[in-house]
């Protein structure tokens, strides 16, 4: 056991809230799990491993419900995951030293927060437009984001969804469903990458309790989303949290200037 009861309870509460917020827009919450874990755990191997497990727990339930309600079509999603699976595995296999890991994580958190916030200012009439793209577009997007997701230990949906919304790839709900499926596949691939590199670390008590917390939060969030909950305010609050913690991680843990 790495944590005492009080910080573990606080961490579980934080994970529950994050899972609820993120799952309501199709995400797993990996970026915020990483951010919160850096405040409590000293081992970045454990941080990456626990974040991936929690991602898997949340998006497994979300993906099931998206498919069940007809918002996801495997044929449209395959090109993204075909390219992302091997690159997420490769990214997770890199044995980054601690400082480089936190720099990459901090920059990723800040960029994803800005992208997520920007996504909330899309005009409604523009959001209804859908554009056609060549087939290689899906492979390039999937591969690039898959590698980054494996490198920093998240599913990558928080990077993919803002990009696809910007390019008007499809409806917001379809993109949320794709993001959830993308996170599921890449989290699993990233976990295999950690196993392959021998860098997986899962303290059983913390992992189990945090997994339960995100399962409950994830089920609450996805059900709110499917009942037409407007996600913009949730996205803005979430992006603010990710941005603040990302800056802290970058400056304190990465650049060591605080």
C-alpha positions in Angstrom: 0.0 0.0 0.0 1.4 3.4 -1.1 -1.1 5.8 0.4 -2.7 6.3 3.8 -6.4 6.2 4.2 -7.1 10.0 4.0 -5.2 10.8 0.8 -6.6 7.6 -0.8 -10.2 8.6 0.0 -9.5 12.0 -1.5 -8.0 10.5 -4.6 -11.0 8.1 -5.0 -13.4 11.1 -4.7 -11.3 13.0 -7.3 -11.3 10.0 -9.7 -15.1 9.6 -9.3 -15.7 13.2 -10.2 -13.3 13.1 -13.2 -14.8 9.9 -14.5 -18.3 11.4 -14.3 -17.2 14.6 -16.1 -15.1 12.9 -18.8 -17.4 10.0 -19.6 -20.3 12.4 -20.2 -18.4 13.6 -23.3 -17.0 10.2 -24.4 -13.6 10.4 -22.6 -11.9 8.1 -20.1 -10.3 10.7 -17.9 -6.8 9.5 -18.4 -5.2 13.0 -18.5 -6.8 14.1 -15.2 -6.0 10.7 -13.6 -2.4 11.3 -14.5 -2.5 14.9 -13.2 -4.1 13.8 -9.8 -1.8 10.9 -9.4 1.3 13.0 -9.7 0.1 14.9 -6.6 0.0 11.7 -4.5 2.3 9.0 -5.9 6.1 9.2 -6.3 6.4 6.5 -8.9 5.6 7.5 -12.5 5.5 3.8 -13.5 2.6 3.4 -11.1 1.0 6.6 -12.3 1.0 5.5 -16.0 -0.2 2.0 -15.1 -3.1 3.1 -12.9 -4.2 5.7 -15.3 -4.4 3.1 -18.1 -6.4 0.7 -16.0 -8.9 3.4 -15.0 -9.2 4.5 -18.6 -10.1 0.9 -19.5 -12.7 0.6 -16.8 -14.5 3.8 -17.8 -14.5 3.5 -21.6 -15.5 -0.2 -21.5 -18.9 0.7 -20.1 -19.2 3.8 -22.3 -18.3 2.0 -25.5 -20.9 -0.8 -24.7 -23.6 1.8 -24.3 -22.7 3.8 -27.4 -22.9 0.6 -29.5 -26.1 -0.5 -27.8 -27.8 2.8 -28.6 -26.6 2.8 -32.2 -24.2 5.7 -31.9 -21.2 3.7 -33.0 -20.4 1.8 -36.2 -17.3 -0.4 -36.2 -16.7 0.0 -39.9 -16.2 3.7 -39.5 -13.9 3.3 -36.5 -11.6 0.6 -37.8 -9.2 2.9 -39.8 -8.4 4.9 -36.7 -7.7 1.9 -34.5 -5.7 -0.1 -37.1 -3.1 2.7 -37.2 -3.3 3.5 -33.5 -2.8 0.1 -32.0 0.8 -0.6 -33.0 1.8 3.0 -32.4 0.3 3.2 -29.0 2.1 0.0 -28.1 5.4 1.5 -29.4 4.8 4.7 -27.5 4.1 2.9 -24.2 7.3 0.8 -24.8 9.6 3.9 -24.5 11.4 3.9 -21.2 11.3 7.6 -20.6 13.2 9.0 -17.7 11.2 10.7 -15.0 11.9 14.3 -16.1 11.2 13.8 -19.8 8.0 11.9 -18.9 6.6 14.8 -16.8 7.6 17.4 -19.5 5.7 15.4 -22.2 2.8 14.9 -19.8 2.6 18.5 -18.8 2.7 19.8 -22.4 0.1 17.2 -23.4 -2.2 18.2 -20.6 -2.0 21.9 -21.5 -2.5 21.3 -25.2 -5.5 19.0 -24.6 -7.0 21.5 -22.1 -6.8 24.3 -24.7 -8.2 22.0 -27.4 -11.0 20.9 -25.3 -11.9 24.5 -24.3 -11.8 25.6 -27.9 -14.2 22.8 -28.8 -16.9 24.4 -26.7 -17.0 27.6 -28.8 -18.0 26.0 -32.0 -21.1 27.7 -33.5 -24.2 25.4 -33.5 -24.8 25.8 -37.2 -21.2 24.9 -38.0 -21.3 21.9 -35.7 -24.0 20.4 -37.9 -21.7 20.4 -41.0 -20.0 17.2 -41.9 -17.1 17.1 -44.4 -15.7 14.3 -46.5 -12.0 13.3 -46.2 -9.8 10.8 -48.0 -9.3 7.4 -46.4 -5.7 8.1 -45.3 -6.9 10.9 -43.0 -8.3 8.4 -40.5 -5.1 6.4 -40.5 -2.9 9.5 -40.1 -5.0 10.8 -37.2 -5.2 7.4 -35.5 -1.5 6.6 -35.8 -0.3 10.0 -34.6 -2.6 10.3 -31.6 -2.1 6.6 -30.8 1.6 7.1 -30.4 1.2 10.1 -28.2 -1.4 8.3 -26.0 0.9 5.4 -25.5 3.8 7.7 -24.7 2.1 9.6 -21.9 -0.2 6.8 -20.7 -3.7 7.9 -21.7 -6.2 6.6 -24.3 -5.9 9.6 -26.6 -9.5 10.5 -27.0 -9.0 13.9 -25.4 -6.7 14.7 -28.3 -8.7 13.0 -31.0 -12.1 14.4 -30.3 -11.2 18.1 -30.5 -9.3 17.5 -33.8 -12.2 15.7 -35.4 -14.7 18.3 -34.2 -12.4 21.0 -35.7 -12.3 19.2 -39.0 -16.1 18.4 -38.8 -15.5 14.7 -39.4 -19.0 13.8 -38.1 -21.6 14.7 -35.5 -20.5 15.5 -31.9 -22.2 12.3 -30.6 -20.5 10.1 -33.2 -17.2 11.6 -32.4 -17.7 11.0 -28.7 -18.5 7.4 -29.5 -15.3 7.1 -31.6 -13.3 8.7 -28.8 -14.5 6.2 -26.3 -13.8 3.3 -28.6 -10.4 4.8 -29.5 -9.5 5.2 -25.8 -10.5 1.6 -25.1 -8.3 0.1 -27.8 -5.3 2.3 -27.1 -5.4 1.9 -23.4 -5.3 -1.8 -23.8 -2.5 -1.6 -26.4 -0.6 0.8 -24.1 -1.0 -1.6 -21.2 0.5 -4.4 -23.3 3.3 -2.0 -24.1 4.0 -1.4 -20.4 4.0 -5.1 -19.8 6.5 -5.6 -22.7 8.8 -3.0 -21.4 8.6 -4.2 -17.8 7.5 -0.8 -16.5 4.0 -1.7 -15.3 3.4 -1.1 -11.6 0.0 -1.7 -10.0 -0.3 -1.4 -6.2 -3.3 -3.7 -5.7 -5.3 -1.7 -3.1 -5.0 1.7 -4.7 -5.7 0.2 -8.2 -8.8 -1.7 -7.0 -10.4 1.2 -5.1 -9.7 3.7 -7.8 -11.1 1.3 -10.4 -14.3 1.0 -8.4 -14.5 4.8 -8.1 -14.1 5.4 -11.9 -16.5 2.6 -12.7 -19.3 4.3 -10.7 -18.5 7.7 -12.0 -18.2 6.5 -15.6 -21.6 4.8 -15.5 -23.2 8.0 -14.1 -21.5 10.2 -16.7 -22.4 8.2 -19.8 -26.0 7.9 -18.7 -26.3 11.6 -18.2 -24.7 12.1 -21.6 -27.2 9.8 -23.4 -30.0 11.8 -21.8 -29.0 14.8 -23.8 -26.9 16.6 -21.1 -25.3 19.6 -22.7 -21.5 19.0 -22.4 -20.1 22.5 -22.9 -20.0 23.7 -19.3 -18.6 20.3 -18.2 -15.9 20.5 -20.9 -14.9 24.1 -19.8 -14.6 23.2 -16.2 -12.7 20.0 -17.0 -10.3 21.9 -19.4 -9.6 24.4 -16.6 -8.7 21.7 -14.2 -6.5 19.9 -16.7 -4.8 23.2 -17.7 -4.0 24.2 -14.1 -2.6 20.8 -13.1 -0.8 20.5 -16.5 1.0 23.8 -15.8 1.9 22.6 -12.3 3.2 19.3 -13.5 5.2 20.9 -16.3 6.8 23.6 -14.1 7.3 21.6 -10.8 7.9 18.0 -12.0 9.2 18.6 -15.5 11.2 21.9 -15.5 11.6 22.0 -11.8 11.2 25.7 -11.5 8.7 25.8 -8.6 
